[in-house]
Amino acid sequence: MSCSVHDAVRLERLGIPTAAIGTEPFVDEALEQARVLGMPAYRMVLLPHPVQLLTTPELHALADAALPEIVARLVVQADRSGKGSGCSQTP
């Protein structure tokens, strides 16, 4: 997940909105990576873990549930102040 966070932070600094996606067990690593890269307020879209055991219809349902948040991040300017922390979660 650290490469996803690293890429997302680089793009966000260029003014390009991102929606990096990861699974819940890796939230601490994602938060630390964002902090180290100077963007502690960066929030990933988090999905339940594990995803590899899901059937195709279950995976599609998970993606459908996450889609509104992903789209919102790509079309709405995020707070880039660096004052927040945490990641958002998709049920």
N, CA, C and O atoms as a GROMACS GRO file, in nm:
protein
  364
    1MET      N    1   0.082  -0.118   0.000
    1MET     CA    2   0.000   0.000   0.000
    1MET      C    3   0.086   0.125   0.000
    1MET      O    4   0.039   0.231  -0.040
    2SER      N    5   0.212   0.115   0.044
    2SER     CA    6   0.294   0.236   0.053
    2SER      C    7   0.318   0.299  -0.083
    2SER      O    8   0.327   0.421  -0.093
    3CYS      N    9   0.328   0.217  -0.189
    3CYS     CA   10   0.344   0.276  -0.323
    3CYS      C   11   0.219   0.352  -0.362
    3CYS      O   12   0.228   0.458  -0.425
    4SER      N   13   0.102   0.301  -0.327
    4SER     CA   14  -0.023   0.371  -0.358
    4SER      C   15  -0.028   0.505  -0.287
    4SER      O   16  -0.065   0.606  -0.347
    5VAL      N   17   0.009   0.507  -0.161
    5VAL     CA   18   0.009   0.632  -0.084
    5VAL      C   19   0.112   0.728  -0.141
    5VAL      O   20   0.085   0.847  -0.157
    6HIS      N   21   0.229   0.677  -0.171
    6HIS     CA   22   0.336   0.761  -0.225
    6HIS      C   23   0.290   0.825  -0.356
    6HIS      O   24   0.306   0.945  -0.376
    7ASP      N   25   0.234   0.745  -0.445
    7ASP     CA   26   0.185   0.799  -0.573
    7ASP      C   27   0.073   0.899  -0.551
    7ASP      O   28   0.070   1.003  -0.616
    8ALA      N   29  -0.018   0.868  -0.460
    8ALA     CA   30  -0.131   0.957  -0.434
    8ALA      C   31  -0.082   1.092  -0.381
    8ALA      O   32  -0.131   1.197  -0.424
    9VAL      N   33   0.011   1.090  -0.288
    9VAL     CA   34   0.063   1.214  -0.232
    9VAL      C   35   0.132   1.296  -0.341
    9VAL      O   36   0.115   1.418  -0.346
   10ARG      N   37   0.209   1.232  -0.425
   10ARG     CA   38   0.277   1.305  -0.534
   10ARG      C   39   0.176   1.370  -0.627
   10ARG      O   40   0.193   1.486  -0.666
   11LEU      N   41   0.071   1.298  -0.662
   11LEU     CA   42  -0.032   1.353  -0.750
   11LEU      C   43  -0.109   1.466  -0.683
   11LEU      O   44  -0.138   1.568  -0.744
   12GLU      N   45  -0.144   1.446  -0.555
   12GLU     CA   46  -0.217   1.549  -0.481
   12GLU      C   47  -0.135   1.678  -0.475
   12GLU      O   48  -0.192   1.787  -0.485
   13ARG      N   49  -0.006   1.667  -0.458
   13ARG     CA   50   0.080   1.786  -0.454
   13ARG      C   51   0.080   1.860  -0.587
   13ARG      O   52   0.103   1.981  -0.593
   14LEU      N   53   0.054   1.787  -0.694
   14LEU     CA   54   0.045   1.848  -0.826
   14LEU      C   55  -0.095   1.903  -0.853
   14LEU      O   56  -0.121   1.958  -0.960
   15GLY      N   57  -0.185   1.887  -0.755
   15GLY     CA   58  -0.320   1.937  -0.770
   15GLY      C   59  -0.414   1.839  -0.836
   15GLY      O   60  -0.525   1.875  -0.876
   16ILE      N   61  -0.371   1.714  -0.848
   16ILE     CA   62  -0.454   1.610  -0.911
   16ILE      C   63  -0.519   1.528  -0.801
   16ILE      O   64  -0.450   1.460  -0.725
   17PRO      N   65  -0.652   1.534  -0.790
   17PRO     CA   66  -0.721   1.456  -0.685
   17PRO      C   67  -0.699   1.306  -0.704
   17PRO      O   68  -0.690   1.257  -0.817
   18THR      N   69  -0.692   1.236  -0.594
   18THR     CA   70  -0.671   1.091  -0.598
   18THR      C   71  -0.770   1.020  -0.507
   18THR      O   72  -0.836   1.082  -0.423
   19ALA      N   73  -0.779   0.890  -0.525
   19ALA     CA   74  -0.862   0.806  -0.440
   19ALA      C   75  -0.790   0.672  -0.424
   19ALA      O   76  -0.833   0.571  -0.479
   20ALA      N   77  -0.681   0.672  -0.349
   20ALA     CA   78  -0.608   0.548  -0.326
   20ALA      C   79  -0.696   0.454  -0.244
   20ALA      O   80  -0.767   0.498  -0.153
   21ILE      N   81  -0.690   0.327  -0.277
   21ILE     CA   82  -0.777   0.227  -0.214
   21ILE      C   83  -0.690   0.121  -0.149
   21ILE      O   84  -0.591   0.076  -0.206
   22GLY      N   85  -0.730   0.081  -0.028
   22GLY     CA   86  -0.659  -0.024   0.043
   22GLY      C   87  -0.754  -0.098   0.134
   22GLY      O   88  -0.873  -0.067   0.140
   23THR      N   89  -0.703  -0.197   0.204
   23THR     CA   90  -0.786  -0.272   0.297
   23THR      C   91  -0.751  -0.235   0.441
   23THR      O   92  -0.640  -0.190   0.471
   24GLU      N   93  -0.847  -0.256   0.528
   24GLU     CA   94  -0.842  -0.208   0.666
   24GLU      C   95  -0.716  -0.247   0.745
   24GLU      O   96  -0.667  -0.163   0.821
   25PRO      N   97  -0.662  -0.368   0.732
   25PRO     CA   98  -0.546  -0.402   0.815
   25PRO      C   99  -0.422  -0.316   0.787
   25PRO      O  100  -0.328  -0.315   0.866
   26PHE      N  101  -0.423  -0.243   0.676
   26PHE     CA  102  -0.306  -0.166   0.639
   26PHE      C  103  -0.323  -0.017   0.665
   26PHE      O  104  -0.244   0.064   0.617
   27VAL      N  105  -0.425   0.019   0.741
   27VAL     CA  106  -0.451   0.161   0.767
   27VAL      C  107  -0.335   0.227   0.840
   27VAL      O  108  -0.300   0.341   0.807
   28ASP      N  109  -0.275   0.162   0.937
   28ASP     CA  110  -0.165   0.224   1.011
   28ASP      C  111  -0.046   0.253   0.920
   28ASP      O  112   0.015   0.359   0.930
   29GLU      N  113  -0.015   0.160   0.833
   29GLU     CA  114   0.096   0.181   0.739
   29GLU      C  115   0.065   0.296   0.645
   29GLU      O  116   0.153   0.377   0.614
   30ALA      N  117  -0.060   0.305   0.599
   30ALA     CA  118  -0.099   0.412   0.508
   30ALA      C  119  -0.089   0.548   0.577
   30ALA      O  120  -0.038   0.644   0.519
   31LEU      N  121  -0.137   0.556   0.700
   31LEU     CA  122  -0.130   0.681   0.775
   31LEU      C  123   0.015   0.724   0.799
   31LEU      O  124   0.049   0.841   0.784
   32GLU      N  125   0.099   0.629   0.836
   32GLU     CA  126   0.239   0.661   0.861
   32GLU      C  127   0.310   0.706   0.733
   32GLU      O  128   0.387   0.801   0.734
   33GLN      N  129   0.282   0.637   0.624
   33GLN     CA  130   0.344   0.674   0.496
   33GLN      C  131   0.302   0.815   0.456
   33GLN      O  132   0.386   0.895   0.414
   34ALA      N  133   0.174   0.847   0.470
   34ALA     CA  134   0.126   0.981   0.436
   34ALA      C  135   0.192   1.086   0.527
   34ALA      O  136   0.229   1.194   0.480
   35ARG      N  137   0.205   1.055   0.655
   35ARG     CA  138   0.268   1.147   0.749
   35ARG      C  139   0.413   1.172   0.710
   35ARG      O  140   0.457   1.287   0.705
   36VAL      N  141   0.486   1.066   0.684
   36VAL     CA  142   0.627   1.078   0.649
   36VAL      C  143   0.645   1.157   0.520
   36VAL      O  144   0.743   1.230   0.504
   37LEU      N  145   0.550   1.144   0.429
   37LEU     CA  146   0.557   1.216   0.302
   37LEU      C  147   0.505   1.360   0.312
   37LEU      O  148   0.500   1.432   0.213
   38GLY      N  149   0.467   1.400   0.434
   38GLY     CA  150   0.427   1.538   0.455
   38GLY      C  151   0.282   1.569   0.430
   38GLY      O  152   0.245   1.686   0.416
   39MET      N  153   0.197   1.467   0.422
   39MET     CA  154   0.055   1.490   0.399
   39MET      C  155  -0.026   1.404   0.498
   39MET      O  156  -0.095   1.311   0.457
   40PRO      N  157  -0.016   1.435   0.627
   40PRO     CA  158  -0.082   1.352   0.729
   40PRO      C  159  -0.234   1.350   0.719
   40PRO      O  160  -0.298   1.262   0.777
   41ALA      N  161  -0.293   1.444   0.649
   41ALA     CA  162  -0.440   1.447   0.636
   41ALA      C  163  -0.490   1.358   0.523
   41ALA      O  164  -0.610   1.343   0.505
   42TYR      N  165  -0.398   1.299   0.445
   42TYR     CA  166  -0.443   1.217   0.333
   42TYR      C  167  -0.522   1.097   0.384
   42TYR      O  168  -0.480   1.027   0.475
   43ARG      N  169  -0.637   1.076   0.324
   43ARG     CA  170  -0.723   0.965   0.362
   43ARG      C  171  -0.742   0.870   0.245
   43ARG      O  172  -0.771   0.912   0.133
   44MET      N  173  -0.726   0.743   0.271
   44MET     CA  174  -0.750   0.641   0.170
   44MET      C  175  -0.893   0.592   0.181
   44MET      O  176  -0.957   0.607   0.285
   45VAL      N  177  -0.941   0.535   0.073
   45VAL     CA  178  -1.068   0.465   0.076
   45VAL      C  179  -1.036   0.324   0.123
   45VAL      O  180  -0.961   0.251   0.058
   46LEU      N  181  -1.092   0.286   0.237
   46LEU     CA  182  -1.061   0.155   0.294
   46LEU      C  183  -1.174   0.056   0.271
   46LEU      O  184  -1.292   0.089   0.287
   47LEU      N  185  -1.136  -0.063   0.233
   47LEU     CA  186  -1.230  -0.172   0.210
   47LEU      C  187  -1.206  -0.279   0.316
   47LEU      O  188  -1.096  -0.291   0.370
   48PRO      N  189  -1.310  -0.358   0.344
   48PRO     CA  190  -1.291  -0.468   0.438
   48PRO      C  191  -1.189  -0.568   0.385
   48PRO      O  192  -1.170  -0.581   0.264
   49HIS      N  193  -1.126  -0.637   0.475
   49HIS     CA  194  -1.024  -0.737   0.441
   49HIS      C  195  -1.074  -0.873   0.487
   49HIS      O  196  -1.138  -0.880   0.591
   50PRO      N  197  -1.048  -0.979   0.417
   50PRO     CA  198  -0.974  -0.990   0.292
   50PRO      C  199  -1.067  -0.978   0.171
   50PRO      O  200  -1.186  -1.009   0.180
   51VAL      N  201  -1.012  -0.932   0.061
   51VAL     CA  202  -1.091  -0.924  -0.061
   51VAL      C  203  -1.067  -1.044  -0.152
   51VAL      O  204  -1.151  -1.075  -0.236
   52GLN      N  205  -0.955  -1.111  -0.136
   52GLN     CA  206  -0.922  -1.222  -0.226
   52GLN      C  207  -1.015  -1.342  -0.210
   52GLN      O  208  -1.019  -1.429  -0.298
   53LEU      N  209  -1.087  -1.349  -0.100
   53LEU     CA  210  -1.178  -1.461  -0.078
   53LEU      C  211  -1.320  -1.435  -0.131
   53LEU      O  212  -1.404  -1.524  -0.127
   54LEU      N  213  -1.344  -1.315  -0.179
   54LEU     CA  214  -1.478  -1.278  -0.225
   54LEU      C  215  -1.507  -1.338  -0.362
   54LEU      O  216  -1.418  -1.355  -0.445
   55THR      N  217  -1.634  -1.369  -0.383
   55THR     CA  218  -1.677  -1.412  -0.516
   55THR      C  219  -1.683  -1.289  -0.606
   55THR      O  220  -1.677  -1.176  -0.558
   56THR      N  221  -1.694  -1.312  -0.733
   56THR     CA  222  -1.703  -1.199  -0.825
   56THR      C  223  -1.822  -1.110  -0.794
   56THR      O  224  -1.805  -0.988  -0.791
   57PRO      N  225  -1.941  -1.164  -0.769
   57PRO     CA  226  -2.053  -1.076  -0.734
   57PRO      C  227  -2.029  -1.000  -0.603
   57PRO      O  228  -2.068  -0.883  -0.593
   58GLU      N  229  -1.966  -1.062  -0.504
   58GLU     CA  230  -1.934  -0.993  -0.378
   58GLU      C  231  -1.834  -0.881  -0.401
   58GLU      O  232  -1.846  -0.773  -0.342
   59LEU      N  233  -1.735  -0.906  -0.484
   59LEU     CA  234  -1.636  -0.804  -0.515
   59LEU      C  235  -1.700  -0.687  -0.590
   59LEU      O  236  -1.668  -0.571  -0.564
   60HIS      N  237  -1.790  -0.718  -0.682
   60HIS     CA  238  -1.861  -0.612  -0.753
   60HIS      C  239  -1.945  -0.529  -0.657
   60HIS      O  240  -1.950  -0.406  -0.669
   61ALA      N  241  -2.010  -0.594  -0.560
   61ALA     CA  242  -2.091  -0.522  -0.461
   61ALA      C  243  -2.003  -0.432  -0.375
   61ALA      O  244  -2.042  -0.319  -0.344
   62LEU      N  245  -1.886  -0.479  -0.338
   62LEU     CA  246  -1.792  -0.399  -0.259
   62LEU      C  247  -1.746  -0.277  -0.339
   62LEU      O  248  -1.739  -0.166  -0.287
   63ALA      N  249  -1.715  -0.299  -0.465
   63ALA     CA  250  -1.673  -0.189  -0.552
   63ALA      C  251  -1.788  -0.089  -0.570
   63ALA      O  252  -1.766   0.032  -0.566
   64ASP      N  253  -1.909  -0.139  -0.589
   64ASP     CA  254  -2.025  -0.051  -0.603
   64ASP      C  255  -2.045   0.034  -0.478
   64ASP      O  256  -2.079   0.152  -0.487
   65ALA      N  257  -2.023  -0.026  -0.361
   65ALA     CA  258  -2.040   0.048  -0.235
   65ALA      C  259  -1.934   0.156  -0.220
   65ALA      O  260  -1.961   0.262  -0.163
   66ALA      N  261  -1.814   0.132  -0.269
   66ALA     CA  262  -1.704   0.228  -0.256
   66ALA      C  263  -1.709   0.337  -0.363
   66ALA      O  264  -1.648   0.443  -0.346
   67LEU      N  265  -1.778   0.312  -0.472
   67LEU     CA  266  -1.775   0.404  -0.585
   67LEU      C  267  -1.814   0.548  -0.552
   67LEU      O  268  -1.745   0.639  -0.598
   68PRO      N  269  -1.921   0.574  -0.477
   68PRO     CA  270  -1.956   0.714  -0.448
   68PRO      C  271  -1.843   0.790  -0.378
   68PRO      O  272  -1.818   0.907  -0.409
   69GLU      N  273  -1.776   0.726  -0.284
   69GLU     CA  274  -1.666   0.792  -0.215
   69GLU      C  275  -1.549   0.816  -0.309
   69GLU      O  276  -1.485   0.921  -0.304
   70ILE      N  277  -1.520   0.721  -0.394
   70ILE     CA  278  -1.410   0.735  -0.489
   70ILE      C  279  -1.438   0.852  -0.584
   70ILE      O  280  -1.352   0.937  -0.606
   71VAL      N  281  -1.558   0.854  -0.638
   71VAL     CA  282  -1.595   0.963  -0.730
   71VAL      C  283  -1.589   1.098  -0.659
   71VAL      O  284  -1.538   1.196  -0.714
   72ALA      N  285  -1.640   1.104  -0.536
   72ALA     CA  286  -1.639   1.229  -0.460
   72ALA      C  287  -1.496   1.280  -0.442
   72ALA      O  288  -1.472   1.401  -0.449
   73ARG      N  289  -1.404   1.191  -0.418
   73ARG     CA  290  -1.265   1.235  -0.399
   73ARG      C  291  -1.203   1.286  -0.527
   73ARG      O  292  -1.115   1.372  -0.525
   74LEU      N  293  -1.248   1.233  -0.638
   74LEU     CA  294  -1.189   1.273  -0.765
   74LEU      C  295  -1.249   1.403  -0.818
   74LEU      O  296  -1.186   1.470  -0.900
   75VAL      N  297  -1.368   1.438  -0.773
   75VAL     CA  298  -1.433   1.559  -0.826
   75VAL      C  299  -1.443   1.672  -0.726
   75VAL      O  300  -1.479   1.783  -0.764
   76VAL      N  301  -1.412   1.648  -0.600
   76VAL     CA  302  -1.420   1.751  -0.496
   76VAL      C  303  -1.280   1.780  -0.447
   76VAL      O  304  -1.203   1.688  -0.418
   77GLN      N  305  -1.247   1.907  -0.439
   77GLN     CA  306  -1.115   1.946  -0.390
   77GLN      C  307  -1.104   1.909  -0.242
   77GLN      O  308  -1.186   1.954  -0.162
   78ALA      N  309  -1.007   1.829  -0.206
   78ALA     CA  310  -0.988   1.784  -0.068
   78ALA      C  311  -0.917   1.890   0.015
   78ALA      O  312  -0.849   1.977  -0.040
   79ASP      N  313  -0.932   1.882   0.147
   79ASP     CA  314  -0.859   1.969   0.238
   79ASP      C  315  -0.713   1.927   0.235
   79ASP      O  316  -0.680   1.815   0.272
   80ARG      N  317  -0.627   2.015   0.193
   80ARG     CA  318  -0.484   1.984   0.181
   80ARG      C  319  -0.404   2.053   0.292
   80ARG      O  320  -0.283   2.074   0.278
   81SER      N  321  -0.471   2.087   0.401
   81SER     CA  322  -0.403   2.161   0.507
   81SER      C  323  -0.306   2.075   0.586
   81SER      O  324  -0.215   2.128   0.651
   82GLY      N  325  -0.323   1.943   0.583
   82GLY     CA  326  -0.235   1.855   0.657
   82GLY      C  327  -0.267   1.844   0.804
   82GLY      O  328  -0.191   1.785   0.880
   83LYS      N  329  -0.380   1.901   0.846
   83LYS     CA  330  -0.413   1.902   0.988
   83LYS      C  331  -0.493   1.780   1.032
   83LYS      O  332  -0.496   1.749   1.151
   84GLY      N  333  -0.557   1.711   0.940
   84GLY     CA  334  -0.640   1.597   0.978
   84GLY      C  335  -0.558   1.469   0.983
   84GLY      O  336  -0.438   1.470   0.959
   85SER      N  337  -0.625   1.361   1.016
   85SER     CA  338  -0.560   1.231   1.014
   85SER      C  339  -0.668   1.126   1.001
   85SER      O  340  -0.786   1.153   1.023
   86GLY      N  341  -0.628   1.007   0.966
   86GLY     CA  342  -0.723   0.898   0.958
   86GLY      C  343  -0.754   0.860   0.815
   86GLY      O  344  -0.711   0.927   0.720
   87CYS      N  345  -0.828   0.755   0.800
   87CYS     CA  346  -0.870   0.706   0.671
   87CYS      C  347  -1.019   0.686   0.674
   87CYS      O  348  -1.077   0.661   0.780
   88SER      N  349  -1.082   0.697   0.561
   88SER     CA  350  -1.225   0.671   0.557
   88SER      C  351  -1.248   0.525   0.528
   88SER      O  352  -1.162   0.458   0.470
   89GLN      N  353  -1.362   0.476   0.567
   89GLN     CA  354  -1.391   0.334   0.549
   89GLN      C  355  -1.520   0.316   0.471
   89GLN      O  356  -1.617   0.390   0.489
   90THR      N  357  -1.521   0.215   0.384
   90THR     CA  358  -1.639   0.176   0.311
   90THR      C  359  -1.693   0.050   0.376
   90THR      O  360  -1.617  -0.045   0.397
   91PRO      N  361  -1.823   0.047   0.408
   91PRO     CA  362  -1.878  -0.071   0.476
   91PRO      C  363  -1.869  -0.196   0.394
   91PRO      O  364  -1.911  -0.303   0.439
   0.00000   0.00000   0.00000
